Amino acid sequence: SHGDMIRPLRKQVELLFNTRYGTGHRGRGSWPCGTGRPDSSPVSAAKAIGISEPVKVPYSKFLMHPEELFVVGLPEGISLRRPNCFGIAKLRKILEASNSIQFVIKR
């Protein structure tokens, strides 16, 4: 059934987001145009807050502070939302792009 197909995909995306968030980048500077990298050396958010495993993504904080908390590397046309908001096609696209997805914390 549809539910049997989508549930494991949602779990995979949730784990991906939580793992990437747990090892997210904390940059002090702004992002230079076109480079796709912070201009300061990124520090693992996980190390900064003393953890080394997946962390639940605070989706509401990302919505409230888009200039300080954002994600790079998501497929075109897909913005950060809870995995249960996505259909099968978008979940698969997110998983295909998993190597390029990074959470950025500019604080």
Biopython code that builds the backbone (N, CA, C, O; Angstrom):
import numpy as np
from Bio.PDB.StructureBuilder import StructureBuilder

atoms = [
    (1, "SER", "N", (0.836, -1.201, 0.000)),
    (1, "SER", "CA", (0.000, 0.000, 0.000)),
    (1, "SER", "C", (0.877, 1.260, 0.000)),
    (1, "SER", "O", (2.084, 1.200, 0.231)),
    (2, "HIS", "N", (0.238, 2.386, -0.264)),
    (2, "HIS", "CA", (0.939, 3.678, -0.289)),
    (2, "HIS", "C", (1.632, 3.934, 1.050)),
    (2, "HIS", "O", (2.788, 4.355, 1.089)),
    (3, "GLY", "N", (0.915, 3.676, 2.144)),
    (3, "GLY", "CA", (1.481, 3.906, 3.481)),
    (3, "GLY", "C", (2.709, 3.055, 3.748)),
    (3, "GLY", "O", (3.652, 3.507, 4.399)),
    (4, "ASP", "N", (2.703, 1.816, 3.245)),
    (4, "ASP", "CA", (3.848, 0.928, 3.445)),
    (4, "ASP", "C", (5.072, 1.409, 2.685)),
    (4, "ASP", "O", (6.205, 1.166, 3.100)),
    (5, "MET", "N", (4.836, 2.101, 1.556)),
    (5, "MET", "CA", (5.954, 2.615, 0.773)),
    (5, "MET", "C", (6.489, 3.918, 1.346)),
    (5, "MET", "O", (7.699, 4.143, 1.358)),
    (6, "ILE", "N", (5.595, 4.775, 1.821)),
    (6, "ILE", "CA", (6.022, 6.124, 2.225)),
    (6, "ILE", "C", (6.627, 6.156, 3.637)),
    (6, "ILE", "O", (7.517, 6.961, 3.912)),
    (7, "ARG", "N", (6.147, 5.284, 4.526)),
    (7, "ARG", "CA", (6.648, 5.315, 5.910)),
    (7, "ARG", "C", (8.165, 5.147, 6.014)),
    (7, "ARG", "O", (8.819, 5.957, 6.672)),
    (8, "PRO", "N", (8.748, 4.109, 5.379)),
    (8, "PRO", "CA", (10.210, 3.981, 5.488)),
    (8, "PRO", "C", (10.964, 5.134, 4.840)),
    (8, "PRO", "O", (12.039, 5.507, 5.309)),
    (9, "LEU", "N", (10.413, 5.709, 3.761)),
    (9, "LEU", "CA", (11.060, 6.869, 3.133)),
    (9, "LEU", "C", (11.065, 8.051, 4.099)),
    (9, "LEU", "O", (12.078, 8.740, 4.226)),
    (10, "ARG", "N", (9.956, 8.290, 4.773)),
    (10, "ARG", "CA", (9.888, 9.386, 5.751)),
    (10, "ARG", "C", (10.891, 9.173, 6.870)),
    (10, "ARG", "O", (11.550, 10.117, 7.306)),
    (11, "LYS", "N", (11.010, 7.929, 7.339)),
    (11, "LYS", "CA", (11.973, 7.627, 8.412)),
    (11, "LYS", "C", (13.401, 7.907, 7.936)),
    (11, "LYS", "O", (14.210, 8.476, 8.670)),
    (12, "GLN", "N", (13.700, 7.495, 6.687)),
    (12, "GLN", "CA", (15.043, 7.725, 6.143)),
    (12, "GLN", "C", (15.342, 9.218, 6.044)),
    (12, "GLN", "O", (16.437, 9.656, 6.396)),
    (13, "VAL", "N", (14.375, 9.999, 5.568)),
    (13, "VAL", "CA", (14.581, 11.441, 5.426)),
    (13, "VAL", "C", (14.703, 12.091, 6.806)),
    (13, "VAL", "O", (15.525, 12.985, 7.006)),
    (14, "GLU", "N", (13.887, 11.638, 7.747)),
    (14, "GLU", "CA", (13.976, 12.177, 9.105)),
    (14, "GLU", "C", (15.361, 11.909, 9.694)),
    (14, "GLU", "O", (15.962, 12.803, 10.289)),
    (15, "LEU", "N", (15.864, 10.697, 9.536)),
    (15, "LEU", "CA", (17.195, 10.363, 10.042)),
    (15, "LEU", "C", (18.266, 11.181, 9.326)),
    (15, "LEU", "O", (19.210, 11.665, 9.951)),
    (16, "LEU", "N", (18.112, 11.331, 8.007)),
    (16, "LEU", "CA", (19.056, 12.148, 7.235)),
    (16, "LEU", "C", (19.086, 13.577, 7.766)),
    (16, "LEU", "O", (20.159, 14.110, 8.050)),
    (17, "PHE", "N", (17.909, 14.205, 7.904)),
    (17, "PHE", "CA", (17.839, 15.585, 8.399)),
    (17, "PHE", "C", (18.434, 15.687, 9.802)),
    (17, "PHE", "O", (19.218, 16.594, 10.079)),
    (18, "ASN", "N", (18.065, 14.763, 10.687)),
    (18, "ASN", "CA", (18.555, 14.814, 12.070)),
    (18, "ASN", "C", (20.068, 14.609, 12.132)),
    (18, "ASN", "O", (20.754, 15.249, 12.930)),
    (19, "THR", "N", (20.586, 13.713, 11.286)),
    (19, "THR", "CA", (22.028, 13.460, 11.266)),
    (19, "THR", "C", (22.767, 14.664, 10.708)),
    (19, "THR", "O", (23.780, 15.091, 11.262)),
    (20, "ARG", "N", (22.252, 15.218, 9.590)),
    (20, "ARG", "CA", (22.890, 16.394, 8.995)),
    (20, "ARG", "C", (22.810, 17.603, 9.940)),
    (20, "ARG", "O", (23.752, 18.390, 10.033)),
    (21, "TYR", "N", (21.686, 17.737, 10.632)),
    (21, "TYR", "CA", (21.554, 18.852, 11.577)),
    (21, "TYR", "C", (22.539, 18.670, 12.724)),
    (21, "TYR", "O", (23.152, 19.636, 13.179)),
    (22, "GLY", "N", (22.692, 17.439, 13.189)),
    (22, "GLY", "CA", (23.624, 17.146, 14.282)),
    (22, "GLY", "C", (25.060, 17.451, 13.930)),
    (22, "GLY", "O", (25.882, 17.690, 14.816)),
    (23, "THR", "N", (25.378, 17.446, 12.626)),
    (23, "THR", "CA", (26.728, 17.772, 12.190)),
    (23, "THR", "C", (26.717, 19.030, 11.332)),
    (23, "THR", "O", (27.572, 19.204, 10.464)),
    (24, "GLY", "N", (25.750, 19.903, 11.577)),
    (24, "GLY", "CA", (25.581, 21.127, 10.786)),
    (24, "GLY", "C", (26.743, 22.079, 10.920)),
    (24, "GLY", "O", (27.616, 21.896, 11.768)),
    (25, "HIS", "N", (26.752, 23.096, 10.081)),
    (25, "HIS", "CA", (27.844, 24.066, 10.079)),
    (25, "HIS", "C", (27.437, 25.346, 10.785)),
    (25, "HIS", "O", (26.346, 25.877, 10.577)),
    (26, "ARG", "N", (28.334, 25.822, 11.617)),
    (26, "ARG", "CA", (28.136, 27.064, 12.337)),
    (26, "ARG", "C", (29.137, 28.062, 11.758)),
    (26, "ARG", "O", (30.337, 27.968, 12.017)),
    (27, "GLY", "N", (28.638, 29.016, 10.975)),
    (27, "GLY", "CA", (29.543, 29.975, 10.347)),
    (27, "GLY", "C", (29.355, 31.348, 10.953)),
    (27, "GLY", "O", (28.227, 31.768, 11.215)),
    (28, "ARG", "N", (30.461, 32.055, 11.178)),
    (28, "ARG", "CA", (30.341, 33.387, 11.782)),
    (28, "ARG", "C", (30.064, 34.458, 10.741)),
    (28, "ARG", "O", (29.396, 35.451, 11.030)),
    (29, "GLY", "N", (30.572, 34.261, 9.534)),
    (29, "GLY", "CA", (30.439, 35.300, 8.522)),
    (29, "GLY", "C", (29.244, 35.069, 7.621)),
    (29, "GLY", "O", (28.459, 34.141, 7.820)),
    (30, "SER", "N", (29.125, 35.929, 6.632)),
    (30, "SER", "CA", (28.059, 35.748, 5.655)),
    (30, "SER", "C", (28.576, 34.829, 4.559)),
    (30, "SER", "O", (29.767, 34.523, 4.502)),
    (31, "TRP", "N", (27.679, 34.395, 3.699)),
    (31, "TRP", "CA", (28.090, 33.524, 2.603)),
    (31, "TRP", "C", (28.463, 34.386, 1.410)),
    (31, "TRP", "O", (27.625, 35.145, 0.922)),
    (32, "PRO", "N", (29.697, 34.292, 0.925)),
    (32, "PRO", "CA", (30.058, 35.048, -0.269)),
    (32, "PRO", "C", (29.197, 34.578, -1.439)),
    (32, "PRO", "O", (28.909, 33.388, -1.564)),
    (33, "CYS", "N", (28.789, 35.511, -2.289)),
    (33, "CYS", "CA", (27.901, 35.159, -3.400)),
    (33, "CYS", "C", (28.533, 34.110, -4.302)),
    (33, "CYS", "O", (29.689, 34.233, -4.707)),
    (34, "GLY", "N", (27.769, 33.095, -4.604)),
    (34, "GLY", "CA", (28.178, 32.110, -5.592)),
    (34, "GLY", "C", (29.153, 31.040, -5.130)),
    (34, "GLY", "O", (29.401, 30.095, -5.880)),
    (35, "THR", "N", (29.719, 31.141, -3.932)),
    (35, "THR", "CA", (30.711, 30.145, -3.542)),
    (35, "THR", "C", (30.071, 28.932, -2.891)),
    (35, "THR", "O", (30.608, 27.828, -2.973)),
    (36, "GLY", "N", (28.912, 29.128, -2.234)),
    (36, "GLY", "CA", (28.268, 28.011, -1.577)),
    (36, "GLY", "C", (28.956, 27.572, -0.306)),
    (36, "GLY", "O", (28.633, 26.517, 0.241)),
    (37, "ARG", "N", (29.912, 28.374, 0.180)),
    (37, "ARG", "CA", (30.598, 28.017, 1.429)),
    (37, "ARG", "C", (30.703, 29.257, 2.327)),
    (37, "ARG", "O", (30.843, 30.379, 1.839)),
    (38, "PRO", "N", (30.633, 29.038, 3.635)),
    (38, "PRO", "CA", (30.792, 30.195, 4.537)),
    (38, "PRO", "C", (32.209, 30.749, 4.420)),
    (38, "PRO", "O", (33.142, 30.015, 4.095)),
    (39, "ASP", "N", (32.367, 32.039, 4.684)),
    (39, "ASP", "CA", (33.705, 32.604, 4.555)),
    (39, "ASP", "C", (34.529, 32.417, 5.825)),
    (39, "ASP", "O", (35.693, 32.816, 5.864)),
    (40, "SER", "N", (33.949, 31.820, 6.860)),
    (40, "SER", "CA", (34.730, 31.463, 8.035)),
    (40, "SER", "C", (34.778, 29.946, 8.081)),
    (40, "SER", "O", (33.919, 29.280, 7.504)),
    (41, "SER", "N", (35.773, 29.395, 8.760)),
    (41, "SER", "CA", (35.840, 27.943, 8.762)),
    (41, "SER", "C", (34.684, 27.382, 9.592)),
    (41, "SER", "O", (34.508, 27.752, 10.753)),
    (42, "PRO", "N", (33.904, 26.490, 8.991)),
    (42, "PRO", "CA", (32.730, 25.966, 9.697)),
    (42, "PRO", "C", (33.119, 25.056, 10.856)),
    (42, "PRO", "O", (34.083, 24.296, 10.770)),
    (43, "VAL", "N", (32.369, 25.145, 11.917)),
    (43, "VAL", "CA", (32.579, 24.303, 13.088)),
    (43, "VAL", "C", (31.348, 23.429, 13.224)),
    (43, "VAL", "O", (30.227, 23.906, 13.046)),
    (44, "SER", "N", (31.536, 22.184, 13.530)),
    (44, "SER", "CA", (30.395, 21.291, 13.678)),
    (44, "SER", "C", (29.481, 21.766, 14.800)),
    (44, "SER", "O", (29.921, 21.976, 15.930)),
    (45, "ALA", "N", (28.198, 21.933, 14.468)),
    (45, "ALA", "CA", (27.221, 22.322, 15.488)),
    (45, "ALA", "C", (27.138, 21.250, 16.554)),
    (45, "ALA", "O", (26.903, 21.548, 17.725)),
    (46, "ALA", "N", (27.331, 19.998, 16.150)),
    (46, "ALA", "CA", (27.290, 18.901, 17.119)),
    (46, "ALA", "C", (28.373, 19.088, 18.174)),
    (46, "ALA", "O", (28.122, 18.935, 19.369)),
    (47, "LYS", "N", (29.594, 19.425, 17.715)),
    (47, "LYS", "CA", (30.686, 19.648, 18.668)),
    (47, "LYS", "C", (30.384, 20.867, 19.536)),
    (47, "LYS", "O", (30.628, 20.866, 20.743)),
    (48, "ALA", "N", (29.849, 21.905, 18.898)),
    (48, "ALA", "CA", (29.587, 23.154, 19.615)),
    (48, "ALA", "C", (28.588, 22.936, 20.747)),
    (48, "ALA", "O", (28.697, 23.559, 21.804)),
    (49, "ILE", "N", (27.608, 22.048, 20.525)),
    (49, "ILE", "CA", (26.636, 21.820, 21.602)),
    (49, "ILE", "C", (26.894, 20.492, 22.313)),
    (49, "ILE", "O", (26.079, 20.024, 23.107)),
    (50, "GLY", "N", (28.063, 19.892, 22.003)),
    (50, "GLY", "CA", (28.508, 18.731, 22.765)),
    (50, "GLY", "C", (27.804, 17.419, 22.457)),
    (50, "GLY", "O", (27.638, 16.590, 23.352)),
    (51, "ILE", "N", (27.392, 17.213, 21.228)),
    (51, "ILE", "CA", (26.757, 15.947, 20.889)),
    (51, "ILE", "C", (27.433, 15.341, 19.672)),
    (51, "ILE", "O", (28.104, 16.046, 18.917)),
    (52, "SER", "N", (27.262, 14.044, 19.476)),
    (52, "SER", "CA", (27.892, 13.393, 18.337)),
    (52, "SER", "C", (26.937, 12.407, 17.684)),
    (52, "SER", "O", (27.370, 11.402, 17.121)),
    (53, "GLU", "N", (25.663, 12.682, 17.755)),
    (53, "GLU", "CA", (24.671, 11.793, 17.165)),
    (53, "GLU", "C", (23.532, 12.615, 16.592)),
    (53, "GLU", "O", (23.499, 13.832, 16.772)),
    (54, "PRO", "N", (22.590, 11.965, 15.898)),
    (54, "PRO", "CA", (21.471, 12.720, 15.312)),
    (54, "PRO", "C", (20.726, 13.552, 16.361)),
    (54, "PRO", "O", (20.552, 13.135, 17.506)),
    (55, "VAL", "N", (20.294, 14.738, 15.932)),
    (55, "VAL", "CA", (19.555, 15.652, 16.803)),
    (55, "VAL", "C", (18.264, 16.015, 16.106)),
    (55, "VAL", "O", (18.261, 16.278, 14.903)),
    (56, "LYS", "N", (17.162, 16.033, 16.846)),
    (56, "LYS", "CA", (15.886, 16.416, 16.245)),
    (56, "LYS", "C", (15.971, 17.831, 15.680)),
    (56, "LYS", "O", (16.392, 18.762, 16.367)),
    (57, "VAL", "N", (15.573, 17.974, 14.440)),
    (57, "VAL", "CA", (15.611, 19.287, 13.792)),
    (57, "VAL", "C", (14.485, 20.161, 14.350)),
    (57, "VAL", "O", (13.324, 19.751, 14.339)),
    (58, "PRO", "N", (14.818, 21.368, 14.839)),
    (58, "PRO", "CA", (13.776, 22.289, 15.332)),
    (58, "PRO", "C", (13.157, 23.059, 14.157)),
    (58, "PRO", "O", (13.490, 24.221, 13.927)),
    (59, "TYR", "N", (12.255, 22.402, 13.417)),
    (59, "TYR", "CA", (11.705, 22.982, 12.182)),
    (59, "TYR", "C", (11.139, 24.381, 12.395)),
    (59, "TYR", "O", (11.325, 25.255, 11.548)),
    (60, "SER", "N", (10.450, 24.606, 13.516)),
    (60, "SER", "CA", (9.834, 25.920, 13.741)),
    (60, "SER", "C", (10.889, 27.014, 13.843)),
    (60, "SER", "O", (10.654, 28.141, 13.407)),
    (61, "LYS", "N", (12.060, 26.693, 14.420)),
    (61, "LYS", "CA", (13.126, 27.706, 14.513)),
    (61, "LYS", "C", (13.661, 28.051, 13.127)),
    (61, "LYS", "O", (14.008, 29.203, 12.867)),
    (62, "PHE", "N", (13.731, 27.068, 12.239)),
    (62, "PHE", "CA", (14.189, 27.330, 10.876)),
    (62, "PHE", "C", (13.205, 28.245, 10.152)),
    (62, "PHE", "O", (13.608, 29.094, 9.357)),
    (63, "LEU", "N", (11.910, 28.068, 10.429)),
    (63, "LEU", "CA", (10.900, 28.925, 9.801)),
    (63, "LEU", "C", (10.939, 30.335, 10.380)),
    (63, "LEU", "O", (10.717, 31.306, 9.657)),
    (64, "MET", "N", (11.221, 30.456, 11.679)),
    (64, "MET", "CA", (11.211, 31.772, 12.334)),
    (64, "MET", "C", (12.490, 32.565, 12.077)),
    (64, "MET", "O", (12.466, 33.796, 12.108)),
    (65, "HIS", "N", (13.609, 31.878, 11.825)),
    (65, "HIS", "CA", (14.904, 32.568, 11.665)),
    (65, "HIS", "C", (15.608, 32.121, 10.382)),
    (65, "HIS", "O", (16.706, 31.568, 10.446)),
    (66, "PRO", "N", (14.989, 32.354, 9.214)),
    (66, "PRO", "CA", (15.575, 31.846, 7.961)),
    (66, "PRO", "C", (16.922, 32.460, 7.601)),
    (66, "PRO", "O", (17.668, 31.886, 6.808)),
    (67, "GLU", "N", (17.245, 33.628, 8.176)),
    (67, "GLU", "CA", (18.530, 34.245, 7.845)),
    (67, "GLU", "C", (19.658, 33.673, 8.698)),
    (67, "GLU", "O", (20.829, 33.847, 8.363)),
    (68, "GLU", "N", (19.325, 32.992, 9.796)),
    (68, "GLU", "CA", (20.349, 32.419, 10.679)),
    (68, "GLU", "C", (20.416, 30.899, 10.579)),
    (68, "GLU", "O", (21.468, 30.305, 10.817)),
    (69, "LEU", "N", (19.309, 30.273, 10.231)),
    (69, "LEU", "CA", (19.235, 28.818, 10.163)),
    (69, "LEU", "C", (18.672, 28.430, 8.805)),
    (69, "LEU", "O", (17.534, 28.771, 8.483)),
    (70, "PHE", "N", (19.452, 27.730, 8.020)),
    (70, "PHE", "CA", (18.926, 27.322, 6.731)),
    (70, "PHE", "C", (19.636, 26.071, 6.246)),
    (70, "PHE", "O", (20.620, 25.624, 6.835)),
    (71, "VAL", "N", (19.115, 25.518, 5.163)),
    (71, "VAL", "CA", (19.634, 24.279, 4.608)),
    (71, "VAL", "C", (20.096, 24.549, 3.189)),
    (71, "VAL", "O", (19.410, 25.233, 2.430)),
    (72, "VAL", "N", (21.254, 24.015, 2.827)),
    (72, "VAL", "CA", (21.724, 24.079, 1.449)),
    (72, "VAL", "C", (21.783, 22.658, 0.912)),
    (72, "VAL", "O", (21.973, 21.701, 1.662)),
    (73, "GLY", "N", (21.618, 22.538, -0.396)),
    (73, "GLY", "CA", (21.748, 21.230, -1.032)),
    (73, "GLY", "C", (20.453, 20.465, -1.223)),
    (73, "GLY", "O", (20.470, 19.353, -1.751)),
    (74, "LEU", "N", (19.316, 21.040, -0.802)),
    (74, "LEU", "CA", (18.044, 20.367, -1.066)),
    (74, "LEU", "C", (17.756, 20.449, -2.566)),
    (74, "LEU", "O", (18.160, 21.409, -3.222)),
    (75, "PRO", "N", (17.059, 19.448, -3.109)),
    (75, "PRO", "CA", (16.730, 19.507, -4.539)),
    (75, "PRO", "C", (15.923, 20.761, -4.878)),
    (75, "PRO", "O", (15.211, 21.301, -4.031)),
    (76, "GLU", "N", (16.041, 21.208, -6.106)),
    (76, "GLU", "CA", (15.339, 22.413, -6.556)),
    (76, "GLU", "C", (13.835, 22.277, -6.329)),
    (76, "GLU", "O", (13.240, 21.243, -6.631)),
    (77, "GLY", "N", (13.236, 23.327, -5.800)),
    (77, "GLY", "CA", (11.793, 23.334, -5.572)),
    (77, "GLY", "C", (11.356, 22.691, -4.272)),
    (77, "GLY", "O", (10.160, 22.612, -3.990)),
    (78, "ILE", "N", (12.315, 22.227, -3.471)),
    (78, "ILE", "CA", (11.977, 21.600, -2.185)),
    (78, "ILE", "C", (12.571, 22.446, -1.075)),
    (78, "ILE", "O", (13.772, 22.718, -1.064)),
    (79, "SER", "N", (11.719, 22.863, -0.136)),
    (79, "SER", "CA", (12.222, 23.621, 1.005)),
    (79, "SER", "C", (12.100, 22.751, 2.255)),
    (79, "SER", "O", (11.373, 21.758, 2.271)),
    (80, "LEU", "N", (12.823, 23.143, 3.296)),
    (80, "LEU", "CA", (12.838, 22.341, 4.522)),
    (80, "LEU", "C", (11.461, 22.296, 5.163)),
    (80, "LEU", "O", (10.873, 23.331, 5.476)),
    (81, "ARG", "N", (10.961, 21.096, 5.353)),
    (81, "ARG", "CA", (9.716, 20.865, 6.079)),
    (81, "ARG", "C", (9.854, 19.528, 6.792)),
    (81, "ARG", "O", (10.793, 18.771, 6.546)),
    (82, "ARG", "N", (8.918, 19.253, 7.667)),
    (82, "ARG", "CA", (8.923, 17.931, 8.312)),
    (82, "ARG", "C", (8.740, 16.860, 7.233)),
    (82, "ARG", "O", (7.978, 17.056, 6.287)),
    (83, "PRO", "N", (9.442, 15.724, 7.376)),
    (83, "PRO", "CA", (9.341, 14.670, 6.359)),
    (83, "PRO", "C", (7.908, 14.202, 6.090)),
    (83, "PRO", "O", (7.608, 13.762, 4.981)),
    (84, "ASN", "N", (7.018, 14.288, 7.087)),
    (84, "ASN", "CA", (5.645, 13.822, 6.845)),
    (84, "ASN", "C", (4.844, 14.781, 5.974)),
    (84, "ASN", "O", (3.687, 14.504, 5.657)),
    (85, "CYS", "N", (5.451, 15.925, 5.576)),
    (85, "CYS", "CA", (4.793, 16.869, 4.660)),
    (85, "CYS", "C", (5.076, 16.523, 3.200)),
    (85, "CYS", "O", (4.439, 17.071, 2.300)),
    (86, "PHE", "N", (6.030, 15.614, 2.957)),
    (86, "PHE", "CA", (6.437, 15.309, 1.587)),
    (86, "PHE", "C", (5.775, 14.039, 1.069)),
    (86, "PHE", "O", (5.472, 13.121, 1.830)),
    (87, "GLY", "N", (5.559, 14.009, -0.244)),
    (87, "GLY", "CA", (5.094, 12.796, -0.901)),
    (87, "GLY", "C", (6.282, 11.925, -1.282)),
    (87, "GLY", "O", (7.434, 12.301, -1.063)),
    (88, "ILE", "N", (5.997, 10.761, -1.853)),
    (88, "ILE", "CA", (7.039, 9.788, -2.194)),
    (88, "ILE", "C", (8.084, 10.377, -3.143)),
    (88, "ILE", "O", (9.282, 10.183, -2.933)),
    (89, "ALA", "N", (7.647, 11.097, -4.190)),
    (89, "ALA", "CA", (8.586, 11.624, -5.192)),
    (89, "ALA", "C", (9.595, 12.587, -4.557)),
    (89, "ALA", "O", (10.790, 12.510, -4.838)),
    (90, "LYS", "N", (9.113, 13.489, -3.705)),
    (90, "LYS", "CA", (10.021, 14.459, -3.074)),
    (90, "LYS", "C", (10.928, 13.782, -2.053)),
    (90, "LYS", "O", (12.101, 14.135, -1.938)),
    (91, "LEU", "N", (10.400, 12.821, -1.317)),
    (91, "LEU", "CA", (11.233, 12.080, -0.352)),
    (91, "LEU", "C", (12.390, 11.395, -1.086)),
    (91, "LEU", "O", (13.530, 11.425, -0.623)),
    (92, "ARG", "N", (12.087, 10.777, -2.234)),
    (92, "ARG", "CA", (13.135, 10.100, -3.009)),
    (92, "ARG", "C", (14.166, 11.096, -3.526)),
    (92, "ARG", "O", (15.364, 10.814, -3.508)),
    (93, "LYS", "N", (13.704, 12.271, -3.990)),
    (93, "LYS", "CA", (14.634, 13.305, -4.473)),
    (93, "LYS", "C", (15.556, 13.766, -3.350)),
    (93, "LYS", "O", (16.752, 13.964, -3.563)),
    (94, "ILE", "N", (14.995, 13.939, -2.149)),
    (94, "ILE", "CA", (15.796, 14.364, -0.996)),
    (94, "ILE", "C", (16.861, 13.315, -0.693)),
    (94, "ILE", "O", (18.021, 13.658, -0.462)),
    (95, "LEU", "N", (16.479, 12.054, -0.693)),
    (95, "LEU", "CA", (17.435, 10.982, -0.407)),
    (95, "LEU", "C", (18.523, 10.910, -1.479)),
    (95, "LEU", "O", (19.680, 10.633, -1.164)),
    (96, "GLU", "N", (18.164, 11.158, -2.743)),
    (96, "GLU", "CA", (19.159, 11.163, -3.821)),
    (96, "GLU", "C", (20.170, 12.296, -3.629)),
    (96, "GLU", "O", (21.330, 12.170, -4.021)),
    (97, "ALA", "N", (19.729, 13.394, -3.027)),
    (97, "ALA", "CA", (20.609, 14.553, -2.823)),
    (97, "ALA", "C", (21.281, 14.536, -1.450)),
    (97, "ALA", "O", (21.898, 15.525, -1.055)),
    (98, "SER", "N", (21.168, 13.434, -0.725)),
    (98, "SER", "CA", (21.595, 13.398, 0.677)),
    (98, "SER", "C", (23.042, 13.841, 0.897)),
    (98, "SER", "O", (23.348, 14.455, 1.919)),
    (99, "ASN", "N", (23.940, 13.534, -0.057)),
    (99, "ASN", "CA", (25.347, 13.901, 0.137)),
    (99, "ASN", "C", (25.590, 15.405, 0.101)),
    (99, "ASN", "O", (26.581, 15.886, 0.651)),
    (100, "SER", "N", (24.694, 16.150, -0.541)),
    (100, "SER", "CA", (24.923, 17.595, -0.659)),
    (100, "SER", "C", (24.122, 18.421, 0.347)),
    (100, "SER", "O", (24.260, 19.643, 0.384)),
    (101, "ILE", "N", (23.294, 17.777, 1.155)),
    (101, "ILE", "CA", (22.439, 18.515, 2.095)),
    (101, "ILE", "C", (23.239, 18.888, 3.341)),
    (101, "ILE", "O", (23.861, 18.037, 3.977)),
    (102, "GLN", "N", (23.209, 20.186, 3.678)),
    (102, "GLN", "CA", (23.896, 20.681, 4.879)),
    (102, "GLN", "C", (23.017, 21.686, 5.595)),
    (102, "GLN", "O", (22.366, 22.525, 4.973)),
    (103, "PHE", "N", (23.011, 21.586, 6.905)),
    (103, "PHE", "CA", (22.317, 22.565, 7.736)),
    (103, "PHE", "C", (23.317, 23.627, 8.137)),
    (103, "PHE", "O", (24.429, 23.311, 8.559)),
    (104, "VAL", "N", (22.924, 24.893, 8.007)),
    (104, "VAL", "CA", (23.815, 26.002, 8.316)),
    (104, "VAL", "C", (23.223, 26.796, 9.479)),
    (104, "VAL", "O", (22.051, 27.171, 9.466)),
    (105, "ILE", "N", (24.065, 27.041, 10.485)),
    (105, "ILE", "CA", (23.644, 27.795, 11.669)),
    (105, "ILE", "C", (24.569, 28.999, 11.773)),
    (105, "ILE", "O", (25.746, 28.856, 12.106)),
    (106, "LYS", "N", (24.034, 30.192, 11.486)),
    (106, "LYS", "CA", (24.855, 31.409, 11.527)),
    (106, "LYS", "C", (24.551, 32.166, 12.807)),
    (106, "LYS", "O", (23.742, 33.094, 12.804)),
    (107, "ARG", "N", (25.186, 31.782, 13.888)),
    (107, "ARG", "CA", (24.968, 32.473, 15.168)),
    (107, "ARG", "C", (26.268, 32.607, 15.900)),
    (107, "ARG", "O", (26.303, 33.160, 17.000)),
]
sb = StructureBuilder()
sb.init_structure("model")
sb.init_model(0)
sb.init_chain("A")
sb.init_seg("    ")
for serial, (resi, resn, name, xyz) in enumerate(atoms, 1):
    if name == "N":
        sb.init_residue(resn, " ", resi, " ")
    sb.init_atom(name, np.array(xyz, "f"), 0.0, 1.0, " ", f" {name:<3s}", serial, name[0])
structure = sb.get_structure()
